[in-house]
Amino acid sequence: MLPPAIDEVGDLDVAREFSTIGVVGLGTMGAGIAEVFARSGFSVVAVEVDADGQERGKAHLRHSTVRAVARGKLSAEEQAELLGRIVFTTALTDLADADLVIEAIPERLDLKAGVLKRLDEICRPDAVLASNTSSLSVTELSVQTASPARVIGLHFFNPAPVQTLVEVVRTVVTEPEVIEDVTALAEKVGKAPVVIGDRAGFIANALLFGYLNHAVSMLEAHYASREDIDAAMRYGCGYPMGPLALIDLIGLDTAYEILDTMYHQSRNRLHAPAPLFKQMITAGLLGRKSGHGFYVYAAADSSEVVADAATPQQGAETGTTVRPIASVGVVGTGTMATGIVEVFAKAGYDVLVRGRSAEKATAAVAAVANSLDRAVTKGRMTAADRDTSLARVTPTAALEDFASVDLVVEAVAEDLEVKRSVFATLDAVCKQGAILATTTSSLPVVECAAATARPGDVVGLHFFNPAPVMKLVEVVHTVATDAEVIATAQQLCVDLRKVPVSCGDRAGFIVNALLFPYLNDAIKMLEGHYASADDIDTAMRLGCGLPMGPFQLLDVVGLDVSLAIEETLYLELREAGFAPAPLLEHLVTAGRLGRKTGKGFRDYN
Ligand SMILES: NC(=O)c1ccc[n+]([C@@H]2O[C@H](COP(=O)([O-])OP(=O)(O)OC[C@H]3O[C@@H](n4cnc5c(N)ncnc54)[C@H](O)[C@@H]3O)[C@@H](O)[C@H]2O)c1
């Protein structure tokens, strides 16, 4: 049965006309939402709690539109027109004639419920009432009003003028026309709406915040530094920001509330806010808005990071000696090995490539030559540079030829026994002081070290695929690695024009440990029929600015490879939430391995 307020509207056979939009709360989100609608020609009535709030809101809008003008995205006249369409007020009663009101006040159920109840009394019966909540139940908010059928979630992303995703959240009682009309309106203002049900965190935050929380736990456990955690996700996954910098932007208090709400609904331990959140919030470290969060900023609301006591010193200043590296041996002839050979040769190192046969070693050099030829064709390298680089590479079938190299990089099959036997041979063959590195992405580096009588010289150098393109290298130290070896490996990465990050010898290192539980959560969301693979991919690309959605990425990486990584993480960390999603196991069993087999989460031609 329809509630009385909707009955009064009568039969609606045409879509609502929206012309006046109300926005309540002009903070980070509200000001952005007001800008979005004013920019598209709508009249906006913007309500703040008091005159101070109003001034802050105006300043947000001025700041953001001035930036848009400076970047050539808006002309000065358009800016003036845009601002002219917004009426600022402190009286909710000024919303009596609005067609749609979006509340964007702080993430607290009591506050939001109070405002929606008042709006229900003030606004016309056909007006739509929307909440920008990130995690609270829209259903719970809607029942605080006398007309829950006209209440909807309209979740914009930060910064609202830039991010195109809008999650349109329907409850079990939202009127279908309300959903249709609001979705059409979101499209009209240039957004990409995704309609979903009412669950804590919706799509994007439900997947994002588990990952953000995990990054905070990693920092709290001193597994890696804040700079390295952030650099790992930027350079290893192409994310626009690292997780800790992103939490600083979102606000630690807001992030805490979102996680807490998600935890209370999911009872998933991975959503329980890491204890560090509470400590920092209590100390007033809220992120950019307070000028200090995981990083220190030049001022409140500034994006400029300034150095503090935790900022890492540059290489030479640390005082650790670095071993000279001029010649390198690479063991293996696969994709990673040939990519790594190319990286070293281009950076001016002499490289020996060892294959299990002379033919394989020669074929590996040919693969490097091919890749360099492509670079020349694309104009990224001169023919002369290609020839000089290639002249530095020598194939061999004998590990004994590695007797005089300064560094060996092992990149053979991801099989512990095979790797251990390579390390035992290297130990017998290589000169004293040579550094022995493994590129393993999931096996313990210390197992390779233990196969030698020189564990202090063994380190992990985890390159990403394709090695010539991807900037990140995870430098993995075991409990036995010498400080000098770690420092040399880091300096070497810099000399290779890569970005090194340092971490301990734990399953998944930084990137895979943060990435794969998130991908697994996406599979569980699909399996739970909450949203389609397309909607989940869209939400993560457009809401979080990720280069690929989770299902796109899983199909590229390969579902068998993904399952193996998830199993490794689960077996080592025994975290119930890391247990691979049954759907992933079934797809692998059915031979649907992703792009390489033509079928994965999607079908390919
Ligand atoms: N920060 C984000 O990245 C983000 C992203 C998407 C959604 N959200 C959601 O948007 C909402 C607002 O978050 P924010 O980050 O903009 O918070 P904020 O603290 O920056 O802004 C809240 C604003 O609401 C005002 N306000 C408080 N009570 C009010 C009232 N009764 N009437 C009018 N104004 C009132 C405050 O003065 C403040 O300016 C929250 O529900 C949040 O979860 C936040």
Ligand as a Chemical Component Dictionary entry (heavy atoms), coordinates in Angstrom:
data_LIG
# 
_chem_comp.id                   LIG 
_chem_comp.type                 NON-POLYMER 
_chem_comp.pdbx_formal_charge   0 
_chem_comp.three_letter_code    LIG 
# 
loop_
_chem_comp_atom.comp_id 
_chem_comp_atom.atom_id 
_chem_comp_atom.alt_atom_id 
_chem_comp_atom.type_symbol 
_chem_comp_atom.charge 
_chem_comp_atom.model_Cartn_x 
_chem_comp_atom.model_Cartn_y 
_chem_comp_atom.model_Cartn_z 
_chem_comp_atom.pdbx_ordinal 
LIG N1  N1  N 0  33.964 12.559 2.830  1  
LIG C1  C1  C 0  33.734 11.700 1.878  2  
LIG O1  O1  O 0  34.667 11.274 1.170  3  
LIG C2  C2  C 0  32.313 11.225 1.604  4  
LIG C3  C3  C 0  32.027 10.587 0.364  5  
LIG C4  C4  C 0  30.694 10.225 0.086  6  
LIG C5  C5  C 0  29.697 10.425 1.031  7  
LIG N2  N2  N 1  30.010 11.015 2.237  8  
LIG C6  C6  C 0  28.906 11.233 3.171  9  
LIG O2  O2  O 0  28.465 12.563 3.010  10 
LIG C7  C7  C 0  27.972 13.059 4.272  11 
LIG C8  C8  C 0  28.706 14.339 4.635  12 
LIG O3  O3  O 0  30.094 14.053 4.776  13 
LIG P1  P1  P 0  31.209 15.196 4.653  14 
LIG O4  O4  O 0  32.514 14.500 4.505  15 
LIG O5  O5  O -1 30.780 16.171 3.625  16 
LIG O6  O6  O 0  31.117 15.842 6.106  17 
LIG P2  P2  P 0  31.589 17.299 6.573  18 
LIG O7  O7  O 0  31.840 17.194 8.028  19 
LIG O8  O8  O 0  32.648 17.835 5.686  20 
LIG O9  O9  O 0  30.264 18.218 6.303  21 
LIG C9  C9  C 0  29.074 18.155 7.036  22 
LIG C10 C10 C 0  28.418 19.531 7.017  23 
LIG O10 O10 O 0  27.086 19.425 7.514  24 
LIG C11 C11 C 0  26.805 20.587 8.291  25 
LIG N3  N3  N 0  25.687 20.264 9.155  26 
LIG C12 C12 C 0  25.674 19.542 10.283 27 
LIG N4  N4  N 0  24.414 19.465 10.773 28 
LIG C13 C13 C 0  23.614 20.142 9.936  29 
LIG C14 C14 C 0  22.226 20.436 9.896  30 
LIG N5  N5  N 0  21.418 19.975 10.831 31 
LIG N6  N6  N 0  21.752 21.188 8.904  32 
LIG C15 C15 C 0  22.559 21.663 7.944  33 
LIG N7  N7  N 0  23.889 21.425 7.929  34 
LIG C16 C16 C 0  24.407 20.680 8.916  35 
LIG C17 C17 C 0  28.122 20.861 8.988  36 
LIG O11 O11 O 0  28.187 22.213 9.411  37 
LIG C18 C18 C 0  29.134 20.539 7.892  38 
LIG O12 O12 O 0  29.433 21.680 7.110  39 
LIG C19 C19 C 0  28.156 11.932 5.263  40 
LIG O13 O13 O 0  26.970 11.177 5.319  41 
LIG C20 C20 C 0  29.259 11.097 4.635  42 
LIG O14 O14 O 0  29.252 9.764  5.041  43 
LIG C21 C21 C 0  31.285 11.444 2.527  44 
# 
loop_
_chem_comp_bond.comp_id 
_chem_comp_bond.atom_id_1 
_chem_comp_bond.atom_id_2 
_chem_comp_bond.value_order 
_chem_comp_bond.pdbx_ordinal 
LIG N1  C1  SING 1  
LIG C1  O1  DOUB 2  
LIG C1  C2  SING 3  
LIG C2  C3  SING 4  
LIG C2  C21 DOUB 5  
LIG C3  C4  DOUB 6  
LIG C4  C5  SING 7  
LIG C5  N2  DOUB 8  
LIG N2  C6  SING 9  
LIG N2  C21 SING 10 
LIG C6  O2  SING 11 
LIG C6  C20 SING 12 
LIG O2  C7  SING 13 
LIG C7  C8  SING 14 
LIG C7  C19 SING 15 
LIG C8  O3  SING 16 
LIG O3  P1  SING 17 
LIG P1  O4  DOUB 18 
LIG P1  O5  SING 19 
LIG P1  O6  SING 20 
LIG O6  P2  SING 21 
LIG P2  O7  DOUB 22 
LIG P2  O8  SING 23 
LIG P2  O9  SING 24 
LIG O9  C9  SING 25 
LIG C9  C10 SING 26 
LIG C10 O10 SING 27 
LIG C10 C18 SING 28 
LIG O10 C11 SING 29 
LIG C11 N3  SING 30 
LIG C11 C17 SING 31 
LIG N3  C12 SING 32 
LIG N3  C16 SING 33 
LIG C12 N4  DOUB 34 
LIG N4  C13 SING 35 
LIG C13 C14 SING 36 
LIG C13 C16 DOUB 37 
LIG C14 N5  SING 38 
LIG C14 N6  DOUB 39 
LIG N6  C15 SING 40 
LIG C15 N7  DOUB 41 
LIG N7  C16 SING 42 
LIG C17 O11 SING 43 
LIG C17 C18 SING 44 
LIG C18 O12 SING 45 
LIG C19 O13 SING 46 
LIG C19 C20 SING 47 
LIG C20 O14 SING 48 
# 
